[in-house]
Amino acid sequence: MNAIEIKGLSKSFRGMYAVDHLSMTVPQGAIYGFIGENGSGKSTTMKLICGHLVSDSGTITLFGKEHTDPGVRVRVGALIENAGCFPNSSVYMNLRMQTINLGLENPDGEIKRVLEIVRMQDSSGLKFKSCSLGMKQRIGIAMALLGNPALLILDEPINGLDTDGMRIMREILVDITQKYGCTVLISSHILGELEKIATHYGIIRQGKMIMELSAEEMDKRAQVFVSLKVNDMAGAKKVLSASYNTVKEENGYIRVYDIDDTAEIVDFLMKNGYVVSELKKNKIGLEEYYIELMSRKEEK
């Protein structure tokens, strides 16, 4: 059973489609990275899944049931836009008010549980307004985790965080899935961070899903390349371009794509009078793959 199954989902505003006949599948236990440029329909899709908006057409199924089913609604936690906390109240009091809204039993035990998950068990007495951006994002996730949901929906939770804040957020999200069996649907523009934790991806453009793939499939599709520096970059690039299909110069390196035999490249350049001073083998990452995919779509 999948955590989310969407078929033919559409939502328009003033005659313009924000979500355009979109289909989407999120496996149970996945960290699903939802990727797209601003205005592509990510937030609207998330709001439709959460029931904050009503679709024009299409179906949304959560754990095999209609997304409006009361039994399945209680299994969904979400952080979209911001945590909606009272700035002058403490972290604890904000969480306590949410437990009342949700009608949870043993509220103190539940608050303690979620604060431990988000690494804030020692910060419950702080006023919300005194918390850093990273802490506020974690408080929002703690609120979304109240009631032990099976599905967590997060819209841009790592944007604006510093390096340490992003690291903590990564650890929390991995713990949520691996230790607590929760499925996570997360959008972000920071694709390098998303790539470190996501098990699946969905790429959306202009309200349409243009590709879904697993992290393993992404890895297989990623081009292998050799990066190098030589004594004469312009000359080396010219001779390499004459013998290899794809050669580019990026960030001070010459890249030779779809080849991983470094000895072959070094030997070729030496025979042509070029000395290699630096050499490394790599694959393109999620961000480069996404940019390349978008550029191909624009050319069509």
CORBEL-V702946 format. One record per residue. N is the residue number from 1. NEAR is the number of other C-alpha atoms within 8 Angstrom. D_FIRST is the distance of its C-alpha to the first C-alpha in Angstrom with 1 decimal. Layout:
BEGIN
N | NEAR | D_FIRST
N | NEAR | D_FIRST
END
This chain:
BEGIN
1 | 6 | 0.0
2 | 11 | 3.8
3 | 15 | 6.7
4 | 13 | 8.8
5 | 12 | 9.4
6 | 13 | 13.1
7 | 11 | 15.3
8 | 11 | 19.1
9 | 16 | 19.6
10 | 14 | 23.3
11 | 12 | 25.6
12 | 10 | 29.4
13 | 7 | 32.3
14 | 4 | 35.7
15 | 5 | 34.7
16 | 6 | 33.1
17 | 10 | 29.4
18 | 14 | 27.8
19 | 16 | 24.4
20 | 12 | 24.8
21 | 12 | 22.2
22 | 13 | 19.6
23 | 10 | 16.2
24 | 11 | 13.8
25 | 9 | 10.3
26 | 12 | 9.7
27 | 10 | 7.3
28 | 10 | 6.9
29 | 11 | 10.5
30 | 13 | 12.1
31 | 13 | 15.5
32 | 13 | 15.4
33 | 14 | 19.0
34 | 13 | 19.8
35 | 12 | 23.2
36 | 11 | 25.9
37 | 7 | 29.6
38 | 5 | 30.9
39 | 7 | 30.4
40 | 13 | 27.5
41 | 14 | 25.3
42 | 13 | 23.1
43 | 8 | 24.3
44 | 10 | 24.2
45 | 9 | 20.5
46 | 11 | 19.8
47 | 11 | 22.1
48 | 11 | 20.4
49 | 9 | 17.0
50 | 11 | 19.0
51 | 9 | 20.8
52 | 7 | 24.1
53 | 8 | 24.7
54 | 7 | 24.2
55 | 9 | 23.2
56 | 8 | 25.5
57 | 9 | 22.9
58 | 11 | 19.3
59 | 9 | 16.0
60 | 12 | 13.8
61 | 12 | 10.5
62 | 12 | 9.2
63 | 9 | 6.3
64 | 8 | 6.7
65 | 8 | 10.4
66 | 10 | 13.5
67 | 12 | 14.4
68 | 7 | 17.7
69 | 8 | 16.6
70 | 6 | 18.7
71 | 6 | 16.2
72 | 13 | 13.7
73 | 10 | 16.7
74 | 9 | 17.9
75 | 11 | 14.8
76 | 12 | 15.9
77 | 13 | 18.9
78 | 10 | 20.7
79 | 13 | 23.9
80 | 12 | 25.2
81 | 6 | 28.8
82 | 7 | 30.3
83 | 12 | 29.9
84 | 5 | 32.3
85 | 6 | 34.3
86 | 7 | 37.9
87 | 8 | 40.1
88 | 7 | 42.8
89 | 9 | 40.5
90 | 12 | 39.3
91 | 13 | 35.9
92 | 9 | 35.7
93 | 8 | 36.9
94 | 11 | 34.5
95 | 11 | 31.6
96 | 11 | 33.4
97 | 8 | 33.6
98 | 9 | 29.9
99 | 11 | 29.2
100 | 8 | 31.6
101 | 6 | 29.8
102 | 7 | 26.5
103 | 6 | 28.4
104 | 8 | 27.2
105 | 4 | 28.9
106 | 6 | 30.6
107 | 9 | 30.8
108 | 7 | 33.0
109 | 7 | 30.6
110 | 10 | 27.7
111 | 12 | 29.9
112 | 9 | 31.0
113 | 8 | 27.4
114 | 12 | 26.4
115 | 13 | 29.8
116 | 9 | 29.4
117 | 11 | 26.1
118 | 12 | 27.8
119 | 6 | 31.0
120 | 10 | 33.2
121 | 9 | 34.1
122 | 5 | 37.8
123 | 7 | 37.8
124 | 10 | 37.0
125 | 8 | 40.6
126 | 9 | 40.8
127 | 11 | 41.2
128 | 13 | 38.4
129 | 6 | 41.0
130 | 6 | 42.2
131 | 10 | 38.9
132 | 6 | 38.4
133 | 8 | 35.8
134 | 11 | 33.5
135 | 9 | 33.9
136 | 11 | 33.2
137 | 12 | 30.0
138 | 10 | 29.0
139 | 12 | 30.1
140 | 12 | 27.9
141 | 12 | 24.9
142 | 13 | 26.1
143 | 11 | 26.3
144 | 11 | 22.7
145 | 11 | 21.7
146 | 12 | 23.6
147 | 9 | 21.6
148 | 6 | 19.1
149 | 13 | 16.4
150 | 10 | 12.8
151 | 12 | 13.1
152 | 14 | 16.5
153 | 13 | 18.0
154 | 12 | 21.3
155 | 12 | 23.7
156 | 11 | 26.3
157 | 10 | 26.6
158 | 12 | 28.6
159 | 8 | 31.0
160 | 5 | 34.6
161 | 10 | 34.1
162 | 7 | 36.5
163 | 6 | 35.6
164 | 7 | 35.3
165 | 10 | 33.2
166 | 11 | 30.7
167 | 8 | 30.7
168 | 8 | 30.0
169 | 10 | 27.2
170 | 11 | 25.6
171 | 8 | 25.9
172 | 10 | 24.5
173 | 10 | 21.3
174 | 9 | 20.8
175 | 10 | 21.5
176 | 12 | 19.1
177 | 14 | 16.1
178 | 9 | 17.7
179 | 6 | 19.4
180 | 7 | 17.4
181 | 9 | 13.8
182 | 13 | 13.7
183 | 15 | 12.1
184 | 14 | 15.1
185 | 14 | 15.9
186 | 13 | 19.6
187 | 12 | 22.3
188 | 14 | 25.6
189 | 9 | 28.7
190 | 8 | 29.4
191 | 9 | 27.6
192 | 9 | 29.3
193 | 9 | 27.8
194 | 10 | 24.3
195 | 9 | 24.5
196 | 7 | 25.2
197 | 10 | 21.8
198 | 12 | 19.2
199 | 11 | 16.6
200 | 13 | 15.7
201 | 13 | 17.9
202 | 14 | 18.2
203 | 11 | 21.8
204 | 15 | 23.1
205 | 11 | 26.6
206 | 10 | 28.4
207 | 14 | 25.3
208 | 11 | 23.7
209 | 12 | 20.9
210 | 8 | 22.9
211 | 7 | 20.7
212 | 10 | 17.3
213 | 9 | 17.4
214 | 9 | 16.6
215 | 10 | 19.4
216 | 7 | 20.2
217 | 8 | 20.6
218 | 10 | 22.7
219 | 7 | 24.9
220 | 6 | 25.6
221 | 6 | 26.6
222 | 10 | 28.8
223 | 8 | 32.5
224 | 12 | 34.6
225 | 14 | 38.0
226 | 14 | 41.2
227 | 12 | 42.9
228 | 12 | 46.7
229 | 12 | 49.9
230 | 11 | 53.3
231 | 8 | 57.0
232 | 7 | 56.9
233 | 9 | 53.5
234 | 6 | 54.7
235 | 7 | 56.3
236 | 11 | 53.5
237 | 12 | 51.0
238 | 8 | 53.3
239 | 9 | 53.6
240 | 10 | 49.9
241 | 10 | 49.1
242 | 7 | 51.4
243 | 6 | 49.6
244 | 8 | 45.9
245 | 7 | 43.6
246 | 8 | 42.2
247 | 12 | 44.3
248 | 8 | 44.1
249 | 9 | 45.9
250 | 7 | 43.7
251 | 4 | 44.5
252 | 6 | 47.7
253 | 9 | 46.1
254 | 13 | 46.2
255 | 12 | 42.8
256 | 13 | 42.6
257 | 11 | 39.2
258 | 8 | 37.4
259 | 9 | 39.6
260 | 8 | 39.3
261 | 6 | 42.6
262 | 11 | 44.6
263 | 6 | 47.7
264 | 7 | 47.9
265 | 8 | 48.0
266 | 10 | 50.6
267 | 8 | 52.7
268 | 8 | 52.6
269 | 12 | 53.7
270 | 10 | 56.4
271 | 7 | 57.9
272 | 7 | 58.0
273 | 6 | 59.7
274 | 11 | 56.9
275 | 9 | 56.3
276 | 12 | 52.7
277 | 8 | 52.8
278 | 7 | 49.1
279 | 10 | 46.1
280 | 8 | 42.3
281 | 10 | 39.2
282 | 8 | 36.0
283 | 8 | 32.9
284 | 10 | 32.3
285 | 9 | 29.9
286 | 10 | 27.2
287 | 8 | 30.0
288 | 8 | 32.1
289 | 10 | 29.3
290 | 8 | 28.4
291 | 8 | 32.1
292 | 8 | 32.7
293 | 8 | 29.7
294 | 8 | 31.1
295 | 8 | 34.6
296 | 8 | 33.6
297 | 7 | 32.0
298 | 6 | 35.3
299 | 5 | 37.4
300 | 4 | 35.8
END
